[in-house]
Amino acid sequence: MHPQRADDDVTIHERASEIVAARIVAAVVAAKIAMTVVDAACASSCESSLVVLREHPKARAFGERTAGFIHFGNVGRFTLPHSHVRVNIPTKDDEFPNGKLYDKIGFEPDAALAPGTDAFAAALDWIKGS
């Protein structure tokens, strides 16, 4: 038996997230709606997905404000030729209407819930009522 490594928790969390994501996708297809569950861990690609999902006329986000790591992304890595210092630099810059900024602010969900509230259950209740 191996001692539990720190990344085991991440792996377990990722598997649980995949199961939840599969349930959400099934609900979206069945109900012809676009819903997502977000919290402060939703950043970067997660926030980009939220922006796209919100284009759906029956979209709704449940949970907590997102992390706010949306404006710059798709990091490119290279080494400076003389100093050999490795540099990470964004290759993407998202712009939003009216110059609105979301970095370090995040996106507010449509249905804001208190931390610890079961956002998935709230989303399912919304689906049942739609």
C-alpha positions as CSV (number, residue, x, y, z in Angstrom):
1,M,0.0,0.0,0.0
2,H,1.4,3.4,-1.0
3,P,1.0,6.4,1.2
4,Q,-1.5,8.9,-0.1
5,R,0.1,11.5,-2.3
6,A,-1.0,15.1,-2.5
7,D,-2.1,14.7,-6.1
8,D,-4.4,11.8,-5.2
9,D,-6.9,14.4,-3.8
10,V,-6.7,16.3,-7.1
11,T,-7.3,13.1,-9.1
12,I,-10.3,12.2,-7.0
13,H,-11.7,15.7,-7.3
14,E,-11.2,15.7,-11.1
15,R,-13.0,12.4,-11.4
16,A,-15.9,13.7,-9.3
17,S,-16.0,16.9,-11.5
18,E,-16.1,14.7,-14.6
19,I,-19.2,12.8,-13.2
20,V,-20.9,16.1,-12.3
21,A,-20.0,17.5,-15.8
22,A,-21.5,14.5,-17.5
23,R,-24.7,14.9,-15.4
24,I,-24.9,18.6,-16.4
25,V,-24.4,17.8,-20.1
26,A,-27.2,15.2,-19.9
27,A,-29.5,17.7,-18.3
28,V,-28.7,20.4,-20.8
29,V,-29.4,18.1,-23.7
30,A,-32.6,16.7,-22.2
31,A,-34.1,20.1,-21.1
32,K,-32.7,22.2,-24.0
33,I,-31.1,24.7,-21.6
34,A,-27.6,25.7,-20.8
35,M,-26.7,25.6,-17.1
36,T,-23.5,25.6,-15.3
37,V,-22.3,25.4,-11.7
38,V,-19.4,27.8,-10.8
39,D,-17.4,28.9,-7.8
40,A,-14.2,30.6,-7.0
41,A,-12.2,27.7,-8.5
42,C,-13.8,28.4,-11.9
43,A,-11.0,30.3,-13.7
44,S,-9.5,30.8,-17.2
45,S,-11.0,28.1,-19.4
46,C,-13.9,27.5,-17.1
47,E,-14.8,31.2,-17.3
48,S,-14.4,31.2,-21.1
49,S,-16.9,28.3,-21.2
50,L,-19.2,30.3,-19.0
51,V,-19.1,33.2,-21.4
52,V,-20.0,30.9,-24.3
53,L,-22.8,29.1,-22.4
54,R,-24.3,32.5,-21.5
55,E,-25.0,33.0,-25.2
56,H,-27.8,30.4,-24.9
57,P,-31.2,32.1,-24.5
58,K,-32.1,29.8,-21.6
59,A,-28.6,29.9,-19.9
60,R,-28.2,30.1,-16.1
61,A,-25.2,29.9,-13.9
62,F,-25.5,28.7,-10.3
63,G,-23.1,29.0,-7.4
64,E,-20.4,31.6,-6.4
65,R,-18.5,34.3,-8.2
66,T,-15.7,32.9,-10.4
67,A,-12.0,33.5,-9.9
68,G,-11.4,36.2,-12.5
69,F,-8.6,34.9,-14.7
70,I,-10.1,35.5,-18.1
71,H,-8.5,38.4,-19.9
72,F,-5.2,36.8,-20.7
73,G,-4.5,33.2,-21.5
74,N,-3.1,30.5,-23.7
75,V,0.3,30.9,-22.1
76,G,3.3,30.5,-24.4
77,R,6.6,29.5,-22.9
78,F,10.1,30.3,-24.2
79,T,13.6,30.7,-23.1
80,L,15.4,34.1,-23.5
81,P,18.4,33.4,-25.8
82,H,21.1,35.2,-23.8
83,S,20.1,34.8,-20.1
84,H,18.3,31.4,-20.6
85,V,15.6,32.6,-18.3
86,R,12.3,30.8,-19.0
87,V,9.4,33.2,-19.7
88,N,5.7,32.6,-19.7
89,I,3.7,35.1,-21.7
90,P,0.0,35.1,-22.6
91,T,-0.8,34.8,-26.3
92,K,-4.6,35.7,-26.0
93,D,-6.3,38.8,-24.8
94,D,-10.1,38.7,-24.3
95,E,-12.0,42.0,-24.7
96,F,-15.5,42.4,-23.4
97,P,-18.2,45.0,-24.4
98,N,-17.8,48.5,-23.1
99,G,-14.2,47.6,-21.9
100,K,-15.6,45.7,-18.9
101,L,-12.9,44.0,-16.9
102,Y,-13.3,40.7,-15.1
103,D,-9.7,39.9,-14.1
104,K,-9.5,39.6,-10.3
105,I,-13.2,40.3,-10.1
106,G,-14.8,37.2,-11.8
107,F,-18.3,36.6,-13.1
108,E,-21.3,36.7,-10.8
109,P,-23.6,33.7,-11.3
110,D,-27.2,34.2,-12.3
111,A,-28.2,32.4,-9.1
112,A,-25.8,33.4,-6.4
113,L,-25.6,30.9,-3.6
114,A,-24.0,31.0,-0.2
115,P,-20.7,29.1,0.1
116,G,-21.3,25.4,0.9
117,T,-24.7,25.4,-0.7
118,D,-25.3,22.5,-3.1
119,A,-25.3,24.4,-6.4
120,F,-25.9,21.3,-8.4
121,A,-29.1,20.6,-6.4
122,A,-30.2,24.2,-7.0
123,A,-29.6,23.8,-10.7
124,L,-31.6,20.6,-10.8
125,D,-34.5,22.3,-9.0
126,W,-34.4,25.1,-11.6
127,I,-34.5,22.5,-14.4
128,K,-37.5,20.7,-12.9
129,G,-39.3,24.1,-12.7
130,S,-38.5,25.1,-16.3
